[in-house]
Each structure stands twice: as C-alpha cells, then as structure tokens.
C-alpha cells in the first residue's frame, strides 16, 4: 500500500520497490501473473495517467475493482458492487429459510447464522458510505426474513452502530493496536476527541462513526 500525493508517485513506487527487495532478501518470488494493481481515487477530476508498475520486468495488471476478504473494493470506493453481491447471496439463502418448518426462535437463529452474517460481513468498512438505494436493497432482504420467521429482526443501521462501538472499544483496550493513538479522551475523561472531517466521505467512515458511538455509549 502506498500513497500518491499531488500526482507524485515516487513514494508509492518506492513502496513497491521495497516489497520487491524484501522478497528477494527472503528468497521469495512474487507471482506477477496473480498480482493486481488498484489505484483508489475518489476525486471527480479527469482520470490521471499513472505510470505502469513493473515487478521483475513484468507489468502488473491494473484493475478497477478487487475482492479482498469477501469485500468488493472499487477504484472510486463506491460500494454498490459490494452490496449487490451481498444482497444476491443473502436472497439465495432465503430459499432455505422458507423451506424450513421450525419454530420462530429456531428460524431466527438460522437467519442470524446464514443470512445476517452475509449482510453484515465487514459492515464497519462499507456501510457508512453506501448509498441509500443500496441500504434499502439490503434492508428488503431483512424484511423478507421477518415475514418468514414472524419475528422482528435488527435493522442493518443498528447492527452497524453496535459493530462500530464494539470494534472501537477493542481498539481502545489494545494499546499496541496501530489505530489506538486515534482514541484520546478529552479533559473530562469521559468523552473521546473526534477527528476533524473536511469531506462527507470521511465523516461517514469508521473512525468518526466510532467516536460518535463511543461518546453516546458513555
């Protein structure tokens, strides 16, 4: 991972060179055919012409999206492709939920394990900046499950809020965590100092939402 700032790619390319050297020192070989380059650029300006990345003399393929740990990451950090994939997988599981003839409590447990787990996978990463349309598509799956199980199920906004709160508390209790330094208390010792946000995207990302969840929970 490297940063391209003010169209200066030197730090980014140096990071790749450092990785290549590290592999050579440890007698490891990078499989360039399976290596992809994804440049994340959220600006609305005209697309920039970035230099191609070469490893061991071979050009690395540049892609506009990449799947990492089940999350579809696109070059503009829009999450529609990711939410569409989650909604499709979850709707397929609804078929099995409909086929079961079991008490509502058991059906709810089945929903939590097989459907909600899909809808909320890595939710702290993408939910905050997903569009209203994408959230509604996911929530429709939850409502369908409610009609099948005849029980009230937690909405995804509530799940997202609780996951942010839980994850933030774990970071606070873990001093060696690389992001622990972001969580500092105000003089009152009761509330956490929030990050200054200049963009709506940053405001809706994990850390500002985590600070809000922690402060409301105190």
C-alpha positions in Angstrom: 0.0 0.0 0.0 1.4 3.4 -1.0 0.3 7.0 -1.2 0.1 9.1 -4.4 0.0 12.7 -3.3 -0.2 15.8 -5.7 0.4 13.5 -8.7 3.8 12.4 -7.1 4.1 8.7 -7.5 7.6 8.4 -6.0 6.5 7.3 -2.5 4.1 4.7 -4.0 6.6 3.3 -6.4 9.3 3.2 -3.7 6.9 1.1 -1.5 6.6 -1.4 -4.3 10.4 -1.5 -4.8 10.8 -2.1 -1.0 8.4 -5.0 -1.2 10.3 -6.5 -4.2 13.6 -6.1 -2.4 12.2 -7.7 0.8 11.0 -10.7 -1.2 14.4 -11.1 -2.8 16.2 -10.9 0.6 13.9 -13.6 2.0 14.2 -15.8 -1.1 10.5 -15.3 -2.0 9.1 -14.9 -5.5 6.2 -12.6 -6.3 3.8 -14.2 -8.7 3.2 -11.2 -11.0 0.5 -13.0 -13.0 -1.6 -13.1 -9.9 -0.7 -9.6 -8.7 -3.1 -6.8 -9.4 -2.8 -3.0 -9.0 -5.7 -1.0 -7.8 -5.4 2.8 -7.6 -8.1 4.3 -5.4 -9.0 7.9 -6.5 -12.2 9.5 -5.1 -11.7 12.8 -6.9 -14.2 13.9 -9.6 -11.4 15.3 -11.8 -10.3 13.9 -15.1 -8.7 10.5 -14.8 -4.9 10.8 -14.3 -2.3 8.9 -16.3 -0.4 6.9 -13.8 2.8 5.1 -14.6 2.5 1.3 -15.0 4.0 -0.8 -12.2 6.7 -3.3 -13.1 7.9 -6.1 -11.0 10.9 -8.2 -12.1 10.5 -6.6 -15.6 6.8 -7.6 -15.9 4.0 -5.1 -16.0 1.4 -5.6 -13.3 -2.2 -5.6 -14.5 -4.2 -2.6 -13.3 -7.9 -3.3 -12.4 -10.8 -1.1 -11.5 -12.0 -3.3 -8.6 -10.7 -6.1 -6.4 -12.2 -8.5 -4.0 -10.4 -8.7 -0.6 -11.6 -10.9 2.2 -15.0 -11.0 0.5 -15.3 -7.2 0.1 -15.5 -5.7 -3.4 -13.3 -2.6 -3.4 -13.6 -0.3 -6.4 -11.2 2.4 -7.5 -13.7 5.2 -6.5 -14.6 3.5 -3.2 -18.3 3.2 -4.2 -19.9 0.2 -2.6 -22.7 -0.7 -5.0 -20.9 -3.7 -6.4 -20.2 -5.0 -2.9 -23.8 -4.5 -1.6 -25.3 -6.0 -4.8 -23.2 -9.1 -4.3 -24.2 -9.4 -0.6 -27.9 -8.9 -1.4 -27.8 -11.6 -4.1 -26.1 -14.1 -1.8 -28.5 -13.4 1.1 -31.6 -13.7 -1.2 -30.4 -17.2 -2.2 -30.3 -18.2 1.5 -33.9 -17.0 1.9 -35.0 -20.0 -0.1 -33.7 -22.4 2.6 -35.3 -20.3 5.3 -38.7 -20.6 3.6 -38.3 -24.4 3.3 -37.8 -24.9 7.0 -40.8 -25.8 9.1 -39.5 -25.0 12.5 -40.4 -22.7 15.5 -39.7 -19.0 15.0 -36.9 -19.0 17.5 -35.0 -21.6 15.5 -35.7 -19.8 12.3 -34.3 -16.6 13.8 -31.1 -18.4 14.8 -30.9 -19.8 11.2 -31.3 -16.3 9.8 -28.6 -14.9 12.1 -26.1 -17.6 11.2 -26.7 -17.9 7.5 -28.2 -14.6 6.2 -27.3 -11.8 8.6 -23.7 -13.0 8.7 -23.6 -12.3 4.9 -25.4 -9.0 5.0 -23.1 -7.7 7.8 -19.7 -9.1 6.6 -17.1 -6.3 7.3 -20.0 -3.9 7.7 -17.9 -1.3 9.5 -15.8 -0.9 6.3 -18.5 -0.2 3.7 -21.9 0.6 5.3 -21.2 4.1 6.3 -20.6 5.3 2.8 -23.0 3.1 1.0 -25.9 4.8 -0.8 -29.5 4.9 0.4 -30.5 2.8 -2.5 -28.0 0.1 -1.7 -29.0 0.1 2.0 -32.7 -0.2 1.0 -31.8 -3.2 -1.2 -30.2 -4.9 1.8 -32.9 -4.0 4.2 -35.5 -5.6 1.9 -33.8 -8.9 2.5 -34.2 -8.3 6.2 -37.9 -7.5 5.9 -38.4 -10.7 3.8 -36.8 -12.7 6.5 -39.1 -11.0 9.1 -42.1 -12.2 7.2 -40.8 -15.7 7.0 -39.7 -16.0 10.7 -42.7 -14.0 12.0 -40.2 -12.2 14.3 -38.7 -8.7 14.5 -35.1 -8.6 13.3 -32.5 -6.0 13.9 -32.1 -3.4 11.1 -28.7 -3.1 9.5 -28.2 0.5 10.7 -28.5 -0.7 14.3 -26.1 -3.6 13.6 -23.6 -1.2 12.0 -23.8 1.1 15.0 -23.2 -1.7 17.5 -20.3 -3.2 15.4 -18.6 0.2 15.3 -19.0 0.6 19.0 -17.7 -2.9 19.7 -14.7 -2.6 17.4 -13.8 0.8 18.8 -13.8 -0.5 22.4 -11.5 -3.3 21.4 -9.0 -0.8 19.8 -9.1 1.4 23.0 -8.3 -1.6 25.2 -5.4 -2.7 23.0 -2.5 -0.1 23.3 -0.3 -1.9 20.7 -3.0 -1.6 18.1 -1.8 0.8 15.3 -5.0 2.8 15.5 -5.1 3.1 19.3 -3.5 6.5 19.1 -6.5 8.0 17.4 -8.6 7.4 20.5 -7.8 10.1 23.1 -10.0 11.3 25.9 -11.0 14.9 26.4 -10.1 16.7 29.7 -13.3 15.5 31.2 -12.0 11.9 30.8 -15.5 10.7 29.7 -15.7 11.6 26.0 -13.3 10.9 23.2 -11.8 13.6 21.0 -13.4 13.4 17.5 -11.4 13.7 14.2 -11.8 16.8 12.1 -13.5 15.9 8.9 -13.5 18.0 5.7 -15.4 15.7 3.5 -18.7 13.8 3.8 -17.0 10.6 2.8 -14.6 10.8 5.8 -17.4 11.9 8.1 -19.3 8.7 7.3 -16.3 6.4 7.6 -15.4 4.1 10.5 -13.4 6.4 12.8 -15.8 9.4 13.1 -18.7 6.9 13.5 -16.8 5.0 16.1 -16.1 8.2 18.1 -19.8 9.0 18.0 -20.8 5.6 19.1 -18.4 5.6 22.0 -19.4 9.0 23.2 -23.1 8.2 23.0 -22.5 5.0 24.9 -20.7 6.7 27.7 
